[in-house]
Amino acid sequence: MVIGRIVDGIAQGVEEAGAALSETLFEPVIRLGVTGFARAGKTVFITSLVANLMDRGRMPGLAAAAEGAITGAWLQPQPDDTIPRFAYETHLAALTGPAPRWPEPTAAISELRLSLRVQPRGFLGSLGGPRNVHLDIIDYPGEWLLDLELMDRSYDDWSTETLARAETRPSAAGFLATLAAADPLAELTEPAAQALAAAYSAYLSAARAAGYSDCTPGRFLMPGEMAGSPALTFAPMPKLAERAPRGSLRREMERRYDAYKARVAAPFFRDHFSRIDRQIVLTDLLGAIHAGPGAVEDLGRAMNDILGAFRPGRNAWLSRLLGQRRVERILFAATKADHIHHSQHPAMTAIMEAMLRQARDRADFAGAETRAMAIASLRATTEEMREVDGRELGMVRGRLDSGKQAVLYPGTLPEDPSRLLVPAREGAERWLDGDYSVMKFAPAAGTLKPGEGPPHIRLDRAAEFLFGDRLR
């Protein structure tokens, strides 16, 4: 019996090693990371991308689809048995059912494998015949990615920077009042620690609702099964002239911060982030503009931190983890392009490109190929022109959650991005020459034609940049 189990174990090990070698040599794998901050549309992006890769009638911008090189696509079990499967079928049913609705957002990591049958073009392709290319899509919250900046940052440094930002945000008033009433040198009591952490968590939630992106630690907004654990029960406190004594409230806050980095953040970067080949970062640019200059500046700062995360040489902890390995391509995509008339898409793209240039300069970034783009993973509106006060204005029409139709003119985005980015960088409280509106449109009802995925804007071009080169 024992010998039999040993033989079975050896045989299984050989079989798994052989499968891994075959996959590496003959069935390439593209690991695509998909992340974004709240309301950026990660779930919709993945659902629409997969649906449009399976039925490619709306993907002319993906060369392999336009040329007929992709001859088949199918879902199969994902390679990571310990990661929840992305609920593709459930989300697609929500988006395309008789009463379409936005799917429930994901709040933790998930994965999906889509396999593509590809017939490479050209002489070498005809000799080699078709091959399978596996697209492993890893969905994770953008807030988790920002935690990488904590890994080489002490509790004192993190607290100083976090409190400086909180002083400029009205939503932090409650937390700052709770912090002011706390005695950092007092002996730790769990109710005091919980009250401070709860006030800080409430501030982060309010900051995110107000359009801010830089809200660390990321798990505070999505605690899941870790809610109430000591690793998620801490908050920033002002730096003291001398280190607080053992057993004090502040000393325990520091210890729990270090535990969060070691036991919560580090495993994600080690087990998942380190294996990503290509990355898309989804951003709600229109929502940030609507929220005001502070939210736009905060989004730019978050883009800077993200670029720093993808450059191992800038982060000593990540350098030790990855060595010389780097993500090859990163796309920053401004979602909800269908919420403005197509005539404003160039301005929207220019703003994203300018923010990416600023972030690239701030992070002193080099390595991966980066690009900015305006997209709509699922088009929910139609366009129309209306005359208002003698001017022709481009508007969008869509269905609200109530079922009523609404027409929106969101305002005119400036052709010169500096008209938004300079006031944001200088700390302006509001826009002086524009008022930008947003509206929450529901998915449009309609019937998909055979061979066509859901309607979108530039999803095919995003796919071409992210992994089109691997399908040739």
N, C-alpha and C positions, 0 to 999 in steps of 0.2 A: 504493500500500500504506500509506504513512504517512498520507495524507489519510483513507483508509478507517478506519485505527485511530483517528484523531482524531475522525472523525464518530461511530464506534461509542462512543468514550469519552464524547462529549458526549451522545449519545442515552441511554447508561446513566445518566449523571449526572442528566439530566432525569427519567428514569423513576424513579430512587431518590428524588429530591426530591419528585416527585408522589406516590409511595407514602407517604413520610413525612408529607406534608401531608394526604393522605386519612386516614391512621391517626390523626393528631392531631384532625381535625375530625369524622370519621364513625365511626371504630373506636377508641374510647378504650382506653388501655393503663393497667393498674394494675400497678406494679412492687412486689411484695411481698417484703420481705427477711425471711428466716427464719434465725435464729441461736440459739445456745444453747451452754452449756458441755458438757463431756464427759458422756455418759450421760444427757443431757436428752431425747434422742429426736427430733432434727431429721429424720432420714431417715424415721422412722415417721410423723411429723406430715405431711410433704409427701406421702408415698405415700398415706396414708389420706385426706388432704384432696382430692387429685386424684381418687381412686377414688370418694369420696362426692359430688363435684361432677359426675362423669360418670353415676353412678347415685344419684339423690338421695332415695331412699326413707327414709333415716335422717337427713334434714336439715330437720326442721320448724322449727328455730330460725333458719334462714336464710330471711328473708321472701320473697325472690325465688323460692326453691325451693318453699316452702309454697304460694305463690299461683299457681304454674305459670308465672311470668314467664320462667324459664329453659326454653327449648324444645329445647336441644341443647348438647352439650359435646364437644369433640374436641381432641386433641393435634396440634400442628403444629410445624414447625421454629422454633427460637428465633431471636430477632433478632440475637444476639451470636455471630458465627461463631468467635470466639477463646476462648469459655468452654466447658468440657466440658458435655455434656448430662447432666442428672440421670437416672440409670438407673432410671426409674420401673417399667418392665416387669419388670426383674430383681428389684427390691425387692418389688413386689407379689406376684410368684411365690413369693418366700421367705416372705412373711407368710401367704399363703392357700393354699399348696401342700398336698399330701397329708401331709407332715411339716413343719408350719409352724415357722419359726425367725425370729429377729430378723435383719434384713439387716445386712450389713457397714456400719459407720458411715462417713460421708464425712469426708475430712480436708482438703478444699480447696474452692474455690468451684465451683459448678455452677449450671445454669439449666434451666428447663423452661417452655414456653409452653402454657397451656390456654386455648382460645378458647371463649367462651360465647355462644350465640345467645339474645338477651334481647328479649322483647316488653314494652316499658314499659307500665304500667297507666295508666288515666285517659284523659282526652280528648286531651291532647297526644300520649300514647303511641299512640293509635289513628290519629292523623293521620300520625305519623312512621313507623310500621311497625317491624318488628324490626330490631335492630342487633347487630353483633358487638362483644363486649367481650373484650379480651385480658388474661389474668392471667399476667404474667411472674413466676415464682417464682425468687428468687435465694437460694441456699443457701450460707452461709459460716460458718466457725467463730466462736464467740463470743469466743474468745481474740484473734482479729484485731481485733475491735471495741474491745477494751480498749487496743489499741495507740494509739488516737487520743489517749489521755491523755499519750502520750510526745511528741507532735508539738511541743508548746510547753513541754516540760520538758527541762532540761539534764541532761547525764550525772550531774553532781554531785547534783542534786535527786533524780533517779530512783534513784541508788545509795543515797542516805541513807534514803529511804522504803522501798526494797526490803530493805535490810539490817536496818532496824528491825523489819520484819515477820518476817524470817527468824530473828531472835534469839528469837522467841516460839514457833517451830515445831520440834519434835523432828526432823522430817524434814530439816531444814537442817544438822544437825550435821556431816555429811560435807563439805558445801560450805564451811561456815564454817571447818573445820579446814584445808581446802585453801587457802582465802583467807588464813588466818593465816600459813601457811607461805610465801606468795608475797611477793616483794619488789617493791613497786610502782615503785620507782625503778631497778630492775635493767634492763639492756638487754633488749629484747624478743627472745625466742626462740619460735618457733612451737610447740614442744612444751609450753612453759609456758602459752602462751595457750590451747592446745587442752585441756590438763588442767584449767585453771580453768573454761573454758566447758563441758566435759563434766561437771564436778562441779555446776555451776549447773543444767545441763539435767536431770541426775539428780534434783536437789532439786525442780525444778519438776514433774517427773513424779510424784515421791513426794507432793508437796503436792496435786496434782490428785487422785491416788488416795485421799488422806486426806479429800477432800471440799472442799478450798479452790478458790475460783473465780478469785481475782486472781493470775494467773500470767503475768506479762509478761517478755519480749516473746512474743507469741502464736505466732510461727513456730518458736520453740524446741521447742514440743511437737508441731508438725506441719511439719517442715522440708522434706519432699518432695525435689524435685531440688536444693534449695539446701543440703542437708546437707553440712557440712564447708566451706562457703564462708566467707571472712572476715567477711561481713556477719552470719553466725550464729555467730561464734566470738569472743564477748566475755562479760563478766560484770560485775556491779557491784563496785566497790572503794571503800573509805572515802575521803572527801574529805581532801585534804592542805592544809596551811597555804599552800603555794605550788604553782603549777601544775607538774606533772611535766615533766621535760625531753623534748624530741623523742627518739624512738627508745626510750623507756622502755615497760615493760609497761603502766603505767596510762595513759599518753598514747595508746597504741595501742588500749586498750580504749575510750577516749573517742571516738577517731576511728571505730572500727567501729560504735559505738552510733549516731553521727551518720549513717554510711553506711546502717545499717539503716533509720533513719527516712526517709531520702531515696530509697532505691532499692527498699525492700521494702514498708514501710507506706504511704508516700505514694501510690504508684500504685494501690493498692487503694481508698483513699478517693477519689481523683480519678476513677478509671474506673468504679467500681461503687457504692460507698456513696453518692456524691453524687446518684445517679439514683433512689434508693429513695423511694417514696411512702408506703407503709405498712410497719410492722415488727412482727414477733412475736419476743419473746425467751423461749425455753423454759428453764425452770429445774427442777432436780431438788431441790425443797424437802424432800421426805421423806428423800432421801439426806443432805442437809446436816444435818437435825435428828438423824438417826441418828449422824452423825459427831461431833456435839457443838456446844457453844456457839461455839467458835472458827470452825467452818465456817459457821454461821448468820450470824455477824457479817461474815465475809468475803463471803458472798453478798450481804448488804445493801450492803457497800462496792462490790461489783461493779455492783449495780443503780444506785448513785449515779454511778459512772463512766460507765455506759451512758447514763443520762439526760443527763449532761453532754455526751456525744458527740452527742446529738440536739438540743442547743441551740447553734447556731452562735455566738451572741453570747458564750457563755462561753469559747469556744476560738478564739483569734485566728487560728490557722492554718486552721481549718475555716471561719471567717467569710470569709476571703479566697477560699476555694474555692467556697462555696455562695452568698455574698451573703445575700439575705434568704430564700432557699428553705429550707423546713423539711419534715421528715416530718410528715404530718398526724395519724396515729394510731399509738400504740405499745401493744401488749398484752404484759404480763408474765404468762406462763402457767406455773403449777406443774403439771408432768406427772405421770403415774402415779397419777392419782386413783383408778384401779381397784385400787390396792394397799391401800386402806382402805375400810371400810364407808361407804355413802352418808350415813349419819347423821353422819359426821365431815367431810363435804365443806364445810359452812358454816364450821367451824373452820379448815380448810385454806385456804379462800378468805380468811377474816378475817386470817390470818397474812400471806398474800401482800399483801393490801391495806395492812396496817400497815407492812410493809417498804417498799412502794411510797411510802406517805406519808412515811416517814422519808427515803427516797432523794430524793423530790421536794423536801423541805425542805432537805436537805444540799446538793443541786445548785442550789438557788434556781431551780428549773425552771419555765419558762412556755413555752407555744407549742402543742405537739402535745397532742391529747387522749390521756390514758393510762388504762389499766384493768388490774386484776389478776383472774385467773380460775384455777380448778382444772379441769384437763381430763385426759382419757386419749385419746390419738390412736387407740389400738387397745385395746379392752377385752379383757383376757386372763384375767379372773377372774369368778367368780360369788359371790354373797353368801349367808351363812347366819347364823343366830343359835344360840348355844350357851349353856347354863347352866354357869357355873364359879363354885364356892364361893357358890352362891345368887344369883349375878348373871347377867343376860342380857347377853352380849357379842356385838357385831356383828363377824363375821369374814369373810375372803375365802378362796376356794378356787381353786386354779389348778394348772396343770401345770408341773413343773420340767423343766429341760433333760434330765434323766435319763428323763423320761416318767412319773415317779411323780406322783401327786396329793398336794398339801400344803395344809393349812389354816393360815392366819396370823391371829393377833391382834396387830397392830403396836403396841398401846398406845393410850391416849386422848389426842388432841391437846387442849390447853387451849382453852376458849372465849375466854379473855382472852389475846390475843397477847403482852401484856407479860410474861407468865410465861415466855415463851421469849426475847423480844427484850431484856429488861432484863438477865438473866444473860449473854446473849451480848455486849451492849454493855459490861458491867462486867468482862469477861474471865474469867468462870467456866470452870473446867476441865471440868466435867461437869454434867449436869442433876441437881438435888437431889430433884425430886419426880416423876420419870418416866424410863422406859427405853423407847426407841423402836426397834422392830425393822424390818428390811427383808428382803425375799426376792426373788430373781430368778425371776419367773415367765416361762415361755415362752409364745408366742402359742397361743391355744386353737384346737384343730382344729374345723372346722365347714364347712358348705356355705352359701355366700351365695345368698339368694333373688334371682330376677331383679328388677332395678330397685333393689337395695339394695347399698350399699357396706359396708365392714367396720364392725363394731360399735365404738362410741366413747362417750365421755362429754363432752358440751358442745363438740364440734368444730364443730357447726352454729352455736352462739352465738359462738364465736371468729370464725368466718367472717363472721357478721353484723356484728360490731363492726369487723373489719378492712376489709371491702370491700362490705358489704351496701348501703351508701348509694350506691355506684357502679353498682348493678344495677337501680336504680329508674327 
